[in-house]
Amino acid sequence: SPEQAHRLVGRFEWIYTPKHASWLNMAELEFSALQRQCLHRRIPSLERLRSEVEAWVAARERAAITLNWQFSTQAARRTLGRHYETIRIN
C-alpha cells in the first residue's frame, strides 16, 4: 500500500535516475551534436571520417562541454505526479 511504502522509504538510499536524464539520453544528446556539427555532410573515406570525429571530440574536450540537466525533482513531481497514487500521511 502507499502508506507502507512511505514507511519503508526511509530505510533505503534512493539514487534517482529518471528515464529522461539517464546516461543513455546523455549519450544520445552527444551523438545528436556530433551529427549536427560534424557528420552533416558527405565524408569520402573511413580514414577521413575517423580524423573528423577525433578532431570534433578533441574540440569538445578542450571546450569542456558539459550537460546541464534541469529536470529537477520538483519538475518531475509536477510533470509525472498524475502517474502516482497520493500518499496520505497522518
Phi, psi and omega per residue, in radians:
S1 nan 2.774 3.115
P2 -1.030 -0.632 -3.133
E3 -1.145 -0.765 3.117
Q4 -1.139 -0.701 3.106
A5 -1.071 -0.705 3.118
H6 -1.110 -0.688 3.097
R7 -1.125 -0.644 -3.086
L8 -1.359 -0.369 -3.015
V9 -1.026 -0.547 -3.138
G10 -1.234 -0.243 -3.102
R11 -1.497 -0.114 -3.048
F12 -2.113 2.666 2.971
E13 -1.694 1.962 -3.074
W14 -1.580 2.229 3.026
I15 -2.016 1.767 -2.996
Y16 -1.496 2.068 3.052
T17 -2.165 1.572 -3.110
P18 -1.135 2.676 3.140
K19 -0.956 -0.657 -3.079
H20 -1.326 -0.150 -3.113
A21 -2.198 0.346 -3.080
S22 -1.291 2.913 3.116
W23 -1.043 -0.539 -3.137
L24 -1.153 -0.736 3.103
N25 -1.126 -0.659 3.115
M26 -1.157 -0.693 3.087
A27 -1.123 -0.707 3.108
E28 -1.096 -0.649 3.081
L29 -1.106 -0.711 3.110
E30 -1.128 -0.760 3.112
F31 -1.123 -0.631 3.088
S32 -1.112 -0.770 3.102
A33 -1.113 -0.714 3.099
L34 -1.032 -0.800 -3.125
Q35 -1.104 -0.813 -3.088
R36 -1.207 -0.631 -3.019
Q37 -1.661 -0.361 -3.004
C38 -2.271 -0.692 -2.982
L39 -1.793 0.290 -3.076
H40 -1.375 0.110 -3.120
R41 -2.354 2.944 3.112
R42 -1.302 2.288 3.101
I43 -2.022 2.120 -2.894
P44 -1.251 -0.377 -3.068
S45 -2.562 2.776 3.104
L46 -1.100 -0.675 3.124
E47 -1.078 -0.778 3.119
R48 -1.165 -0.715 3.093
L49 -1.024 -0.828 -3.139
R50 -1.028 -0.795 -3.117
S51 -1.198 -0.636 3.101
E52 -1.117 -0.801 -3.126
V53 -1.159 -0.728 3.106
E54 -1.083 -0.690 3.098
A55 -1.144 -0.720 3.135
W56 -1.103 -0.798 3.133
V57 -1.085 -0.765 3.133
A58 -1.074 -0.712 3.123
A59 -1.136 -0.712 3.106
R60 -1.121 -0.698 3.126
E61 -1.170 -0.722 3.104
R62 -1.100 -0.652 -3.136
A63 -1.382 -0.096 -3.138
A64 0.925 0.874 3.134
I65 -1.194 2.269 3.097
T66 -2.275 2.846 3.053
L67 -1.720 2.340 3.100
N68 -1.957 1.545 -3.083
W69 -1.284 2.268 -3.033
Q70 -2.089 0.297 3.102
F71 -1.533 1.554 -3.037
S72 -1.366 2.966 3.082
T73 -1.048 -0.718 3.126
Q74 -1.100 -0.737 3.106
A75 -1.132 -0.669 3.112
A76 -1.105 -0.736 3.137
R77 -1.139 -0.679 3.095
R78 -1.160 -0.820 -3.033
T79 -1.301 -0.712 -3.001
L80 -1.862 0.012 -3.059
G81 -0.982 -0.560 -3.107
R82 -1.177 -0.231 -3.112
H83 -1.565 -0.089 -3.067
Y84 -2.085 2.611 3.078
E85 -1.248 2.657 3.082
T86 -1.377 2.347 3.112
I87 -1.724 2.207 3.104
R88 -1.688 2.061 3.136
I89 -1.866 2.181 -3.115
N90 -1.508 nan nan
